[in-house]
Amino acid sequence: MNARHIAPAPRGRVYLVGAGPGDPELLTLKAVRLLERADAIVYDNLVSSGVLDFARPEAQRIYAGKRRNEHTMRQEQINALLVQLAREGKQVVRLKGGDPFVFGRGGEEMQELAAHGVDFEVVPGITAACGVASYAGIPLTHRDHAQVAMFVTGHLKEGSVADLDWEALVRPNQTVVIYMGLNALPDICRQLMAHGAPSTRPIAAVQHGTLATQQVLTGTLADLPAKVASSGFTSPSLLIVGDVVKLHGSLHWFDPALGDTSKLTHSVPMQLPINPAAAN
């Protein structure tokens, strides 16, 4: 009697994919290809609807978004879900706003996947600092204004900004981009001034960067908190501190009124070979 040959179970894989800052046209080609082929997509709050339009209709979509004091899933649950889906043999796209390795907890999720022997791959995305600053007309570096760019988060696990390295953040000739700092803006400005930054140092708040709802407010450490409070700005917003903010007035090019690129529809999906060189 011949032994019965049993096909091995399909091996799942998790792709940690950066969705960019919002505008779906800022996705990488690799991100688009993976979305078109994914069996399951686990996506965050900051992923725009236009990005999800690239997914095939039959793909399983699981929302795992986090907002301030409102978590659909705890991080531990997300980690366990990714492991479970991969063990079911699925090709999983873990879709994160911006870049998975810049305040996206991509490293934590990779550690969990590695600990359970799950295959994974990282697909970088345009991080919010670069994408949002570009759409606001604020270069992060400039030979006349900033030779250093720093990315920090204004929201720590303990819910405080007191642990930031304020002495490093107040140095001249640099740009500081603060993620998740809108709610702590008054405290951030006070701390920067208390540690030596001049009250006149320029600072910008950018709401919904790269989308049709984008708004930019500029001011100084002394007056921006009051401007933001009266404007009704909400998250997601990014803060940019430094002399480069002064260039916004002459370099801003993006006109949100021209259309919402997050609502693009794609009647003909992009077909990209796995190995582009093989197509030659």
C-alpha positions, 0 to 999 in steps of 0.5 A: 500500500502506497503511503498517502501523501498529505499536502503540507498546510499553507504557511502564513506570513505577516507583512508590517506595512507602512500606509504613509501619512494619509494620501494613498498615492504616497504608498509604496508599490510594494505596499499596493501589491501586498494589499491586492493579494492579502487574505487579511488586513489588520489596520490602524486608526490613521489608515485612510479609506483610500488606502484600503481601496487597494485591498481585494474585496474578499480580504478580511478586514479587521480594525485595530485602531487606537485613539487617545483613551480609546483602544479597540484592541489592547496591544497584547490582543493585536499581537495574538491576533497576528500570530493566530491569522498567520498560523491559519495559513493566511497572508496578513498585512498589518497596516500602520499609518506612517512607517511601522518603525516610527512610533508605530509599535512595529518593533513590539509586534515583530518581537511577538511574531519572532517569539512564536516562529511566525514569518514576517517582513517589514515594508517601510512607509513615508513617516508622518514627519516627512510626509506632513512636513512636505505637504505643509511646505516646511522642509525638515532640514535647510542649510540656513536654518536646521542641520538636524531633525529630531522625531519625538513622541509627546505621548508616553506610556505614563501619559506624561511629557515630563521625561523628554530630553528637553535640553536636547530639544531646545538646541538651535539650528535643528527641527523637532517633530513631535508626534501625538503632542497636540493635547500636551501642546501647552505643557510642551511649549512651557517646558521648551521655554523653561529649558532655554528656548526663546518664546519667539521660536517658531512652531507649527501644528498640522492637522490631517496632513496630506489630506483634503482636510489638512490645516496648518497653524503657525506661531511661536512657543508663546502664542501657538497654544492659544491659537490651537485652542481657539481653532478647534484643532483635533488629532491627528495633528503633528507639531513642528518646532524650529526656524524652518517653520518660517518657510511655510509662508512662502513654500506652502504648495498643497491646496486641499481644496483641489480634491481629497486624494484619500477618496480616490477609487481605483477601477483598474488595480495595479498589477505588479510582478513579484520580481520586477526583473523577471518581467524584462 
